[in-house]
């Protein structure tokens, strides 16, 4: 462990230039006293570490010194695909590997490219978690991720909206969508009643009550591609949910609200909107979910929208608004 830390310390000094002991301690998650000992160890091994005194002081490497000890381990190399999402990388147990891989990669780059990489890191940040929602508790994520990596069968206890089930799963991949982790897995042969033997399904990781990794491995379906499956699955879900079409009138303010409330469906509806009337209102056709869900969604537009049809949706919305008015009268 200390050898890894010394290498990380060396690469930090090489990548960042003059750095103070407290900054190094924070980056390496050790005490300042430990940093002092490690600096001495680097010096004793022949690394020219210089200490600059004063308010702008710190530790730095002698001018022109560079190390080429930058080889990536398998885990570190794999973690680079999560470089833009350090939070999820930490969830998967790859936080330390990702940090080490980034240091090694920066150290191997020419000075000009390394500077560009640092600028991008300073100026752009990706946050995969949705607004105003706490992340799901995922106590079994690390074990599931290991089973995905090792291609091992999982015996899972899962909570569905219809009740709890037990499944033998062949974990094919993990997907992070809107701050929520999903497992894509095949249902093992002879289990999964109701899902279909061998079928590939999607499971929300937070709903796993228990998981055990079996000794047995499994064969991945020939030609299976996680990204392609996920795109097809989400398109299929969107088409299944939005089976109805609502006819609306929207005020200018309602046109601004629609994409925020309905996402891509709202954007598509506005693209096909008719010309505005004298007051700036437009007519659109909007794909919506079931009547119960559509009423709640459309109420979020308030007085900036009027539902013209279908008649049963307009009637359901009017009944809901009337009940609200009676409640708050």
SERO-4910 file (N, C-alpha, C, O; in steps of 0.05 Angstrom, whole numbers):
BEGIN
 pado doro    nc1    nc2    nc3   cac1   cac2   cac3    cc1    cc2    cc3    oc1    oc2    oc3
  Unk    A     16    -24      0      0      0      0     17     25      0     10     45    -13
  Unk    A     40     24     15     57     48     16     70     53    -11     74     76    -19
  Unk    A     78     31    -25     90     35    -51     70     48    -71     78     66    -86
  Unk    A     45     40    -70     25     53    -87     22     83    -79     20    100    -97
  Unk    A     23     89    -53     20    116    -45     44    133    -53     40    156    -61
  Unk    A     68    122    -51     92    137    -60     91    143    -90     98    165    -98
  Unk    A     81    124   -105     79    128   -134     58    150   -139     62    167   -156
  Unk    A     35    149   -125     15    170   -128     26    197   -121     21    217   -134
  Unk    A     42    198    -99     54    223    -90     73    234   -112     72    258   -118
  Unk    A     89    217   -123    108    225   -144     93    236   -168    100    256   -180
  Unk    A     71    222   -177     56    231   -200     41    257   -195     38    273   -213
  Unk    A     32    260   -170     19    286   -163     38    309   -166     32    330   -178
  Unk    A     63    306   -156     83    327   -158     90    331   -187     95    354   -195
  Unk    A     91    310   -203     98    313   -231     76    327   -247     82    344   -264
  Unk    A     51    321   -241     29    332   -256     22    360   -248     14    377   -264
  Unk    A     24    367   -222     14    392   -212     35    412   -205     29    436   -200
  Unk    A     60    404   -205     81    423   -198     81    428   -168     75    410   -152
  Unk    A     88    453   -160     90    459   -131     63    454   -117     43    465   -125
  Unk    A     64    438    -96     40    431    -81     47    430    -51     68    420    -44
  Unk    A     29    440    -34     35    440     -6     30    413      7     16    396     -4
  Unk    A     41    409     30     37    384     45      8    379     52     -2    357     48
  Unk    A     -7    400     62    -36    395     67    -51    387     42    -69    370     44
  Unk    A    -45    399     19    -59    392     -5    -53    363    -13    -71    349    -22
  Unk    A    -28    355    -10    -21    327    -16    -34    308      3    -44    287     -5
  Unk    A    -36    316     28    -49    299     48    -78    295     42    -89    273     44
  Unk    A    -91    317     34   -120    315     27   -124    297      3   -143    282      2
  Unk    A   -107    300    -17   -110    284    -42   -105    254    -37   -119    237    -48
  Unk    A    -86    248    -20    -79    220    -14    -94    208      9    -92    184     14
  Unk    A   -110    225     23   -126    217     46   -108    205     68   -114    184     79
  Unk    A    -87    219     74    -69    212     96    -63    237    112    -73    259    105
  Unk    A    -48    234    134    -41    257    151    -18    273    138     -3    262    121
  Unk    A    -15    298    147      8    314    137     34    301    146     54    302    132
  Unk    A     34    290    170     58    277    180     66    254    162     90    249    156
  Unk    A     46    239    152     52    217    133     64    228    107     83    215     96
  Unk    A     54    250     98     65    263     74     95    270     78    111    265     61
  Unk    A    101    281    101    129    288    107    147    263    106    169    263     94
  Unk    A    137    241    117    153    216    117    156    205     88    177    196     81
  Unk    A    134    207     72    136    197     45    154    215     28    168    205     10
  Unk    A    154    241     33    173    259     18    202    251     24    218    250      6
  Unk    A    207    245     50    234    237     57    241    211     43    264    207     35
  Unk    A    221    192     41    227    166     28    233    170     -1    250    156    -12
  Unk    A    218    188    -14    224    193    -43    252    205    -46    267    197    -64
  Unk    A    259    223    -29    286    235    -30    307    214    -26    328    214    -40
  Unk    A    303    196     -7    323    175     -1    326    156    -24    347    143    -27
  Unk    A    305    153    -41    306    135    -64    317    148    -89    319    136   -110
  Unk    A    325    174    -86    338    187   -109    320    206   -124    329    217   -144
  Unk    A    295    209   -116    277    228   -130    283    256   -121    283    261    -96
  Unk    A    289    275   -138    297    302   -130    273    319   -122    263    335   -139
  Unk    A    263    316    -98    240    332    -88    252    357    -74    268    354    -55
  Unk    A    243    380    -82    252    405    -71    230    417    -53    207    415    -60
  Unk    A    238    430    -31    219    443    -13    224    473    -15    246    483     -9
  Unk    A    204    488    -24    205    517    -25    192    529      0    169    521      6
  Unk    A    205    547     13    195    559     38    178    584     31    178    594      8
  Unk    A    163    593     51    148    618     48    119    613     42    110    590     38
  Unk    A    103    635     41     74    633     36     67    619     10     46    605      9
  Unk    A     83    622    -10     78    610    -36     94    584    -40     98    575    -62
  Unk    A    103    573    -18    120    550    -19    105    524    -23     81    523    -27
  Unk    A    120    502    -21    109    476    -24    131    457    -34    154    464    -36
  Unk    A    123    433    -41    141    413    -52    139    412    -82    117    416    -93
  Unk    A    161    408    -96    161    405   -125    185    388   -133    203    383   -117
  Unk    A    184    378   -157    206    362   -168    226    381   -181    218    403   -191
  Unk    A    251    373   -182    271    390   -195    264    393   -224    253    375   -237
  Unk    A    270    417   -235    264    423   -263    274    401   -281    298    394   -280
  Unk    A    257    392   -299    265    373   -319    262    344   -311    265    326   -327
  Unk    A    256    339   -285    254    311   -276    226    300   -283    206    313   -277
  Unk    A    225    277   -296    199    264   -302    204    234   -298    225    223   -304
  Unk    A    183    220   -289    184    191   -287    166    179   -308    146    191   -316
  Unk    A    173    156   -317    157    141   -337    144    117   -324    136     99   -339
  Unk    A    143    115   -298    131     92   -284    101     97   -284     89    102   -263
  Unk    A     88     94   -308     60    101   -311     43     78   -320     20     83   -329
  Unk    A     52     54   -319     36     31   -329     11     28   -313     10     30   -289
  Unk    A    -12     23   -328    -38     19   -316    -43    -10   -310    -36    -27   -325
  Unk    A    -55    -15   -286    -64    -42   -281    -90    -47   -296   -102    -28   -307
  Unk    A    -99    -72   -298   -124    -78   -312   -147    -62   -301   -163    -51   -316
  Unk    A   -150    -62   -274   -172    -48   -261   -171    -18   -266   -191     -5   -272
  Unk    A   -147     -6   -265   -144     22   -269   -151     29   -298   -164     49   -303
  Unk    A   -142     13   -317   -149     18   -345   -179     17   -350   -190     34   -363
  Unk    A   -192     -3   -338   -221     -5   -341   -236     18   -328   -257     27   -338
  Unk    A   -225     29   -306   -239     50   -292   -239     76   -308   -255     94   -302
  Unk    A   -221     79   -328   -219    104   -343   -245    110   -358   -251    133   -364
  Unk    A   -261     89   -364   -286     93   -377   -306    108   -359   -327    117   -369
  Unk    A   -300    110   -333   -318    124   -315   -305    150   -306   -312    162   -285
  Unk    A   -286    160   -322   -271    185   -314   -289    209   -311   -283    227   -295
  Unk    A   -311    210   -326   -329    233   -324   -349    232   -301   -363    251   -296
  Unk    A   -351    209   -288   -371    205   -267   -358    194   -242   -361    170   -236
  Unk    A   -342    210   -228   -328    199   -204   -346    189   -182   -338    170   -168
  Unk    A   -370    200   -179   -388    190   -158   -396    162   -164   -393    145   -146
  Unk    A   -407    155   -187   -413    127   -193   -389    109   -193   -391     86   -185
  Unk    A   -366    119   -201   -341    102   -199   -336     95   -170   -328     72   -164
  Unk    A   -341    114   -151   -337    108   -123   -358     87   -114   -351     69    -98
  Unk    A   -383     90   -124   -403     70   -116   -396     42   -124   -402     23   -110
  Unk    A   -382     40   -147   -374     14   -157   -348      3   -144   -339    -19   -151
  Unk    A   -337     19   -126   -312     10   -113   -287     16   -129   -266      4   -124
  Unk    A   -289     33   -149   -267     39   -167   -256     67   -163   -240     76   -180
  Unk    A   -264     81   -142   -255    108   -138   -225    111   -137   -213    128   -150
  Unk    A   -211     94   -120   -182     96   -118   -168     88   -144   -148    100   -151
  Unk    A   -179     68   -158   -167     59   -183   -170     81   -204   -151     86   -220
  Unk    A   -193     95   -204   -197    116   -224   -178    139   -219   -166    150   -237
  Unk    A   -174    147   -193   -156    169   -186   -127    162   -195   -113    178   -206
  Unk    A   -119    137   -189    -92    128   -196    -88    128   -226    -67    135   -237
  Unk    A   -109    118   -241   -107    117   -270   -105    144   -283    -90    148   -302
  Unk    A   -120    163   -272   -119    190   -283    -92    203   -278    -81    216   -296
  Unk    A    -80    198   -255    -53    209   -249    -33    197   -269    -16    211   -280
  Unk    A    -34    171   -273    -15    158   -291    -19    167   -320      1    171   -334
  Unk    A    -44    170   -328    -49    179   -355    -38    207   -359    -26    213   -380
  Unk    A    -43    225   -340    -33    252   -342     -3    253   -343      9    269   -358
  Unk    A     10    236   -327     39    236   -326     51    226   -353     73    234   -360
  Unk    A     36    209   -367     47    199   -392     43    218   -416     55    214   -437
  Unk    A     26    238   -412     20    257   -434     42    277   -437     55    284   -418
  Unk    A     47    286   -462     65    309   -466     55    333   -450     31    335   -445
  Unk    A     73    351   -444     65    374   -426     42    390   -437     24    397   -422
  Unk    A     41    395   -463     19    410   -475     -8    396   -472    -28    409   -464
  Unk    A     -8    370   -478    -33    355   -475    -41    352   -446    -65    353   -440
  Unk    A    -22    348   -428    -28    346   -400    -41    372   -390    -60    371   -374
  Unk    A    -31    395   -398    -43    420   -390    -71    423   -401    -89    433   -387
  Unk    A    -76    414   -425   -103    415   -437   -122    397   -421   -145    404   -416
  Unk    A   -112    373   -413   -129    355   -398   -136    367   -371   -159    364   -362
  Unk    A   -117    381   -358   -123    393   -332   -144    416   -336   -162    419   -319
  Unk    A   -142    431   -358   -161    452   -363   -189    441   -366   -208    452   -355
  Unk    A   -191    419   -381   -218    407   -385   -229    398   -358   -253    402   -352
  Unk    A   -212    386   -341   -221    376   -315   -230    399   -297   -248    396   -281
  Unk    A   -216    422   -300   -223    445   -283   -249    458   -292   -262    471   -276
  Unk    A   -256    456   -318   -278    471   -330   -303    456   -335   -324    468   -339
  Unk    A   -301    429   -335   -325    413   -342   -328    391   -321   -309    378   -313
  Unk    A   -353    387   -312   -359    367   -292   -385    354   -299   -405    368   -305
  Unk    A   -387    328   -297   -412    313   -303   -423    303   -276   -409    290   -261
  Unk    A   -449    309   -272   -463    300   -248   -486    283   -257   -506    294   -268
  Unk    A   -485    257   -252   -506    239   -263   -531    238   -246   -551    226   -254
  Unk    A   -531    251   -223   -554    249   -205   -575    269   -212   -569    292   -218
  Unk    A   -601    261   -211   -622    279   -218   -626    300   -196   -618    296   -173
  Unk    A   -638    323   -204   -642    345   -185   -663    337   -165   -682    322   -170
  Unk    A   -660    347   -140   -680    346   -119   -688    317   -113   -712    312   -106
  Unk    A   -670    299   -115   -676    271   -109   -651    258    -97   -630    258   -109
  Unk    A   -655    246    -74   -632    232    -62   -626    206    -78   -644    194    -89
  Unk    A   -601    199    -79   -593    175    -93   -605    150    -79   -608    150    -55
  Unk    A   -612    130    -95   -622    105    -84   -601     93    -65   -577     94    -71
  Unk    A   -609     81    -43   -590     65    -27   -585     39    -42   -603     24    -49
  Unk    A   -559     33    -47   -552     10    -64   -531     -7    -49   -508     -8    -58
  Unk    A   -538    -19    -27   -519    -34    -11   -507    -58    -25   -485    -67    -18
  Unk    A   -521    -68    -46   -511    -92    -60   -497    -86    -86   -490   -104   -101
  Unk    A   -493    -60    -92   -483    -52   -118   -455    -64   -123   -449    -74   -144
  Unk    A   -437    -62   -103   -409    -71   -107   -409   -101   -113   -394   -109   -130
  Unk    A   -425   -116    -99   -425   -145   -104   -437   -151   -131   -426   -169   -145
  Unk    A   -457   -137   -139   -469   -141   -165   -449   -134   -187   -446   -149   -207
  Unk    A   -435   -112   -183   -415   -103   -202   -393   -124   -205   -383   -129   -227
  Unk    A   -385   -136   -183   -364   -157   -184   -374   -181   -199   -359   -193   -215
  Unk    A   -399   -188   -196   -411   -211   -210   -412   -205   -240   -408   -223   -256
  Unk    A   -419   -180   -247   -419   -172   -275   -391   -176   -287   -388   -187   -309
  Unk    A   -371   -166   -272   -344   -167   -282   -333   -196   -284   -320   -203   -303
  Unk    A   -340   -212   -264   -330   -240   -263   -347   -259   -280   -340   -282   -283
  Unk    A   -370   -249   -289   -389   -266   -305   -398   -290   -288   -395   -313   -296
  Unk    A   -408   -283   -264   -417   -304   -245   -447   -302   -241   -458   -280   -241
  Unk    A   -460   -325   -237   -488   -326   -232   -495   -313   -205   -480   -316   -186
  Unk    A   -517   -298   -204   -527   -286   -179   -553   -299   -171   -571   -303   -187
  Unk    A   -555   -306   -145   -580   -315   -133   -591   -290   -118   -579   -281    -99
  Unk    A   -614   -280   -128   -623   -254   -119   -651   -255   -107   -668   -270   -116
  Unk    A   -655   -239    -86   -681   -235    -73   -689   -206    -80   -675   -187    -72
  Unk    A   -711   -204    -96   -718   -178   -108   -746   -170   -101   -764   -186    -99
  Unk    A   -749   -143    -97   -776   -132    -90   -789   -119   -114   -779    -99   -124
  Unk    A   -810   -131   -124   -826   -119   -146   -851   -106   -135   -857   -110   -111
  Unk    A   -864    -91   -151   -889    -78   -141   -910    -98   -135   -929    -92   -120
  Unk    A   -909   -122   -147   -928   -143   -142   -920   -162   -120   -935   -180   -113
  Unk    A   -897   -157   -108   -888   -174    -86   -859   -182    -90   -846   -174   -110
  Unk    A   -848   -198    -71   -820   -206    -72   -817   -232    -88   -834   -249    -87
  Unk    A   -795   -234   -102   -789   -258   -118   -760   -265   -114   -744   -249   -105
  Unk    A   -753   -289   -120   -725   -299   -120   -718   -307   -149   -734   -321   -163
  Unk    A   -695   -299   -157   -686   -304   -185   -657   -314   -186   -641   -306   -170
  Unk    A   -652   -331   -205   -625   -337   -213   -618   -320   -237   -631   -323   -258
  Unk    A   -600   -301   -234   -595   -281   -255   -567   -285   -267   -548   -292   -254
  Unk    A   -565   -279   -293   -540   -278   -307   -534   -248   -312   -544   -237   -331
  Unk    A   -518   -235   -295   -514   -206   -296   -498   -198   -321   -475   -206   -323
  Unk    A   -510   -182   -339   -497   -175   -364   -485   -147   -364   -466   -141   -379
  Unk    A   -496   -129   -347   -485   -102   -346   -500    -84   -327   -523    -91   -319
  Unk    A   -488    -62   -320   -500    -42   -302   -503    -16   -318   -486     -8   -334
  Unk    A   -526     -2   -313   -531     23   -326   -539     44   -305   -555     38   -287
  Unk    A   -528     68   -307   -535     90   -290   -553    109   -306   -543    121   -325
  Unk    A   -578    112   -298   -597    129   -312   -609    149   -293   -623    141   -274
  Unk    A   -604    175   -297   -616    195   -279   -610    191   -250   -626    197   -233
  Unk    A   -585    181   -244   -578    177   -216   -587    151   -205   -583    146   -181
  Unk    A   -600    134   -221   -610    108   -211   -595     86   -226   -592     86   -250
  Unk    A   -586     66   -210   -572     43   -221   -591     21   -229   -610     15   -214
  Unk    A   -587      9   -252   -603    -13   -262   -584    -36   -270   -562    -32   -280
  Unk    A   -593    -60   -264   -579    -84   -273   -593    -97   -297   -617   -101   -295
  Unk    A   -579   -101   -318   -590   -116   -341   -580   -145   -338   -556   -150   -337
  Unk    A   -598   -163   -337   -591   -191   -332   -609   -210   -346   -633   -205   -352
  Unk    A   -598   -233   -353   -614   -255   -364   -624   -272   -341   -611   -276   -320
  Unk    A   -648   -282   -344   -660   -299   -324   -652   -328   -329   -656   -338   -351
  Unk    A   -640   -341   -309   -628   -367   -313   -649   -388   -321   -673   -386   -314
  Unk    A   -640   -407   -336   -658   -428   -345   -670   -443   -322   -656   -451   -303
  Unk    A   -696   -448   -323   -709   -463   -301   -719   -445   -279   -732   -455   -260
  Unk    A   -714   -419   -280   -724   -401   -259   -736   -378   -274   -737   -377   -298
  Unk    A   -747   -359   -258   -758   -335   -271   -786   -339   -282   -792   -329   -303
  Unk    A   -803   -353   -267   -830   -357   -276   -843   -330   -279   -843   -313   -261
  Unk    A   -855   -325   -302   -867   -299   -307   -849   -281   -323   -859   -263   -337
  Unk    A   -823   -286   -322   -804   -270   -338   -797   -285   -364   -791   -272   -384
  Unk    A   -797   -311   -364   -789   -326   -387   -760   -335   -385   -742   -318   -381
  Unk    A   -755   -361   -387   -728   -372   -384   -709   -359   -405   -715   -359   -428
  Unk    A   -687   -350   -395   -666   -339   -412   -672   -310   -422   -655   -299   -436
  Unk    A   -695   -299   -415   -702   -272   -424   -684   -252   -411   -675   -256   -388
  Unk    A   -678   -231   -425   -662   -209   -414   -681   -188   -402   -699   -179   -416
  Unk    A   -676   -180   -377   -694   -162   -363   -677   -140   -349   -653   -143   -346
  Unk    A   -691   -119   -341   -678    -97   -327   -688    -96   -298   -712    -98   -293
  Unk    A   -670    -94   -279   -677    -93   -250   -665    -68   -237   -642    -61   -242
  Unk    A   -681    -55   -221   -671    -32   -206   -654    -42   -182   -664    -57   -166
  Unk    A   -629    -33   -181   -610    -44   -162   -620    -39   -133   -615    -56   -116
  Unk    A   -632    -16   -128   -641    -10   -101   -662    -29    -91   -667    -30    -66
  Unk    A   -675    -44   -108   -697    -62   -100   -687    -91    -94   -703   -108    -87
  Unk    A   -661    -95    -96   -650   -121    -88   -649   -122    -58   -636   -105    -45
  Unk    A   -661   -142    -46   -661   -146    -17   -637   -162     -8   -628   -159     14
  Unk    A   -628   -180    -25   -604   -196    -19   -594   -208    -45   -609   -214    -64
  Unk    A   -567   -211    -47   -555   -224    -70   -532   -242    -60   -517   -234    -42
  Unk    A   -530   -265    -72   -508   -284    -67   -495   -291    -93   -509   -297   -113
  Unk    A   -469   -291    -94   -454   -298   -118   -449   -328   -118   -437   -338    -99
  Unk    A   -457   -341   -139   -453   -370   -141   -425   -375   -152   -411   -357   -162
  Unk    A   -416   -400   -149   -390   -409   -160   -392   -412   -190   -372   -410   -204
  Unk    A   -417   -416   -200   -420   -422   -229   -418   -396   -245   -426   -374   -237
  Unk    A   -406   -399   -269   -406   -378   -288   -429   -382   -308   -445   -400   -305
  Unk    A   -429   -365   -329   -450   -368   -349   -439   -356   -375   -419   -342   -375
  Unk    A   -451   -363   -397   -443   -354   -424   -460   -329   -431   -485   -330   -429
  Unk    A   -447   -308   -439   -462   -284   -448   -476   -290   -475   -465   -305   -491
  Unk    A   -500   -279   -479   -514   -284   -505   -496   -274   -528   -485   -252   -526
  Unk    A   -495   -290   -549   -478   -282   -572   -488   -256   -583   -512   -253   -589
  Unk    A   -470   -237   -587   -476   -212   -600   -490   -192   -582   -498   -170   -591
  Unk    A   -493   -198   -556   -507   -179   -538   -490   -154   -534   -466   -156   -528
  Unk    A   -502   -131   -538   -489   -105   -533   -506    -89   -514   -530    -83   -519
  Unk    A   -494    -81   -491   -509    -68   -470   -521    -42   -479   -545    -37   -474
  Unk    A   -506    -25   -493   -516      1   -501   -540     -2   -520   -560     13   -518
  Unk    A   -538    -21   -539   -559    -25   -558   -584    -36   -544   -606    -27   -550
  Unk    A   -581    -55   -526   -604    -65   -511   -617    -43   -495   -642    -41   -495
  Unk    A   -601    -26   -482   -613     -4   -466   -629     15   -483   -651     23   -475
  Unk    A   -618     23   -506   -633     41   -523   -659     29   -533   -680     42   -533
  Unk    A   -658      4   -541   -682     -9   -550   -702    -12   -528   -726     -9   -532
  Unk    A   -692    -18   -504   -710    -22   -481   -724      4   -473   -748      5   -469
  Unk    A   -709     27   -473   -721     52   -465   -741     62   -487   -761     73   -480
  Unk    A   -734     57   -512   -752     65   -534   -778     49   -532   -800     60   -536
  Unk    A   -776     23   -525   -799      6   -523   -817     14   -499   -841     15   -501
  Unk    A   -803     22   -477   -818     30   -453   -833     56   -459   -856     60   -451
  Unk    A   -819     75   -472   -832    101   -479   -856     97   -497   -877    110   -492
  Unk    A   -854     79   -517   -876     75   -535   -899     61   -520   -923     67   -526
  Unk    A   -893     43   -501   -914     29   -487   -928     48   -467   -952     45   -463
  Unk    A   -914     67   -456   -926     85   -436   -943    106   -450   -965    112   -440
  Unk    A   -933    118   -471   -946    141   -484   -963    131   -507   -956    135   -531
  Unk    A   -985    119   -501  -1003    108   -521  -1025    127   -529  -1039    122   -549
  Unk    A  -1030    148   -513  -1052    166   -519  -1041    193   -528  -1018    199   -524
  Unk    A  -1058    207   -542  -1050    234   -552  -1070    254   -542  -1094    251   -545
  Unk    A  -1060    275   -529  -1077    297   -519  -1075    321   -538  -1053    327   -547
  Unk    A  -1097    334   -542  -1098    359   -558  -1098    382   -538  -1116    383   -521
  Unk    A  -1079    401   -541  -1077    422   -521  -1075    449   -535  -1067    452   -558
  Unk    A  -1083    470   -520  -1076    498   -527  -1056    507   -506  -1059    502   -482
  Unk    A  -1035    520   -516  -1013    529   -498  -1009    559   -500  -1008    570   -523
  Unk    A  -1006    572   -478   -998    600   -477   -968    603   -484   -954    583   -484
  Unk    A   -959    627   -488   -930    630   -492   -914    619   -469   -893    606   -473
  Unk    A   -923    624   -444   -910    613   -421   -912    582   -420   -893    569   -412
  Unk    A   -935    571   -428   -938    542   -429   -919    529   -449   -910    507   -444
  Unk    A   -913    543   -471   -893    532   -490   -866    530   -478   -850    513   -485
  Unk    A   -859    549   -460   -834    547   -446   -833    524   -425   -813    511   -422
  Unk    A   -856    520   -412   -857    499   -392   -858    471   -403   -849    452   -390
  Unk    A   -870    468   -427   -875    441   -437   -850    423   -438   -851    401   -428
  Unk    A   -828    432   -450   -804    414   -450   -793    408   -423   -783    386   -418
  Unk    A   -796    426   -404   -787    421   -377   -804    400   -363   -794    384   -347
  Unk    A   -830    399   -369   -848    381   -356   -850    354   -370   -855    334   -358
  Unk    A   -847    354   -397   -852    330   -412   -828    320   -428   -830    301   -443
  Unk    A   -805    334   -425   -780    324   -438   -782    323   -468   -792    342   -481
  Unk    A   -772    301   -479   -770    298   -508   -798    298   -521   -801    308   -543
  Unk    A   -818    286   -507   -845    286   -518   -856    315   -522   -869    321   -541
  Unk    A   -850    332   -502   -858    360   -504   -844    375   -527   -856    391   -541
  Unk    A   -818    369   -530   -802    382   -551   -813    374   -578   -815    391   -596
  Unk    A   -819    348   -582   -830    339   -607   -857    352   -613   -863    359   -636
  Unk    A   -874    354   -592   -900    366   -596   -898    395   -605   -913    404   -623
  Unk    A   -880    410   -593   -876    438   -601   -866    441   -629   -873    460   -643
  Unk    A   -849    422   -638   -838    423   -665   -860    421   -686   -857    432   -708
  Unk    A   -882    408   -679   -904    404   -698   -928    422   -692   -950    418   -702
  Unk    A   -924    442   -675   -946    460   -667   -955    477   -690   -940    483   -708
  Unk    A   -981    484   -689   -992    502   -709   -984    530   -704   -971    536   -684
  Unk    A   -991    549   -721   -984    577   -718   -999    589   -693  -1021    581   -687
  Unk    A   -986    608   -680   -999    621   -656  -1023    638   -665  -1023    649   -687
  Unk    A  -1043    640   -647  -1065    657   -652  -1059    686   -644  -1035    692   -638
  Unk    A  -1078    703   -644  -1073    731   -638  -1062    736   -610  -1048    755   -606
  Unk    A  -1068    718   -592  -1058    720   -565  -1032    705   -560  -1022    704   -538
  Unk    A  -1022    692   -581   -997    677   -578  -1000    648   -570   -980    634   -565
  Unk    A  -1025    639   -567  -1030    611   -560  -1028    593   -585  -1035    601   -607
  Unk    A  -1018    568   -581  -1015    549   -602  -1029    523   -595  -1035    518   -572
  Unk    A  -1036    508   -616  -1048    481   -612  -1027    460   -618  -1012    462   -637
  Unk    A  -1026    440   -600  -1007    418   -604  -1020    391   -599  -1042    390   -587
  Unk    A  -1007    370   -608  -1015    343   -602   -992    331   -585   -969    330   -594
  Unk    A   -998    322   -561   -978    313   -542   -983    284   -534  -1005    277   -526
  Unk    A   -962    267   -537   -964    239   -529   -963    238   -498   -945    250   -486
  Unk    A   -983    225   -486   -986    224   -457   -989    195   -448   -995    177   -465
  Unk    A   -986    190   -422   -990    164   -411  -1019    159   -405  -1037    173   -416
  Unk    A  -1025    141   -387  -1053    134   -381  -1067    159   -370  -1055    178   -362
  Unk    A  -1094    158   -371  -1110    181   -363  -1103    191   -335  -1100    215   -331
  Unk    A  -1100    173   -316  -1094    181   -288  -1068    196   -286  -1066    217   -273
  Unk    A  -1047    185   -300  -1021    198   -299  -1021    224   -315  -1009    244   -307
  Unk    A  -1035    224   -338  -1036    248   -355  -1049    271   -340  -1041    294   -343
  Unk    A  -1070    266   -324  -1083    288   -309  -1063    301   -291  -1061    326   -290
  Unk    A  -1048    285   -275  -1028    297   -257  -1007    312   -272   -998    333   -263
  Unk    A   -998    301   -295   -977    314   -310   -986    341   -321   -972    361   -320
  Unk    A  -1011    341   -332  -1021    365   -345  -1028    387   -325  -1027    411   -331
  Unk    A  -1035    379   -301  -1041    399   -280  -1016    415   -273  -1018    438   -264
  Unk    A   -992    405   -278   -968    419   -272   -965    444   -291   -949    462   -285
  Unk    A   -979    444   -313   -978    467   -331   -997    489   -321   -996    512   -332
  Unk    A  -1014    483   -302  -1031    504   -290  -1050    517   -311  -1061    503   -328
  Unk    A  -1052    543   -309  -1070    558   -327  -1057    564   -353  -1069    578   -370
  Unk    A  -1033    555   -357  -1019    560   -383  -1026    541   -405  -1015    542   -427
  Unk    A  -1045    522   -399  -1053    502   -419  -1082    496   -416  -1094    498   -394
  Unk    A  -1094    489   -438  -1122    480   -438  -1124    454   -454  -1114    453   -477
  Unk    A  -1135    433   -442  -1139    408   -456  -1164    409   -473  -1186    414   -462
  Unk    A  -1161    405   -499  -1184    405   -517  -1195    377   -522  -1219    374   -528
  Unk    A  -1178    357   -519  -1188    330   -524  -1165    310   -517  -1142    318   -513
  Unk    A  -1173    285   -516  -1199    273   -521  -1219    281   -499  -1211    289   -477
  Unk    A  -1245    278   -504  -1265    288   -485  -1262    276   -457  -1266    289   -437
  Unk    A  -1256    250   -456  -1254    237   -430  -1231    249   -413  -1233    250   -389
  Unk    A  -1209    256   -426  -1186    268   -412  -1193    296   -403  -1187    304   -380
  Unk    A  -1207    312   -420  -1216    339   -412  -1235    337   -389  -1233    353   -370
  Unk    A  -1253    318   -390  -1273    315   -368  -1259    307   -342  -1265    317   -321
  Unk    A  -1239    288   -343  -1225    280   -319  -1209    303   -307  -1208    305   -283
  Unk    A  -1198    319   -324  -1183    342   -314  -1202    362   -301  -1195    374   -280
  Unk    A  -1225    367   -313  -1245    386   -302  -1255    376   -275  -1258    392   -256
  Unk    A  -1259    350   -273  -1269    338   -247  -1248    342   -225  -1254    347   -203
  Unk    A  -1222    338   -233  -1201    341   -213  -1198    370   -204  -1195    375   -180
  Unk    A  -1199    388   -223  -1197    417   -216  -1221    425   -199  -1218    441   -180
  Unk    A  -1245    415   -205  -1269    422   -189  -1266    411   -160  -1273    425   -141
  Unk    A  -1256    387   -158  -1252    376   -131  -1231    392   -115  -1234    395    -91
  Unk    A  -1210    401   -129  -1190    418   -115  -1202    444   -106  -1197    454    -84
  Unk    A  -1219    456   -124  -1231    481   -117  -1250    478    -93  -1250    495    -75
  Unk    A  -1265    456    -92  -1283    451    -69  -1267    447    -44  -1275    456    -22
  Unk    A  -1244    434    -46  -1228    428    -22  -1217    454    -10  -1216    457     14
  Unk    A  -1208    472    -27  -1195    496    -18  -1214    521    -17  -1204    543    -13
  Unk    A  -1239    516    -21  -1258    539    -21  -1260    551      8  -1274    570     12
***
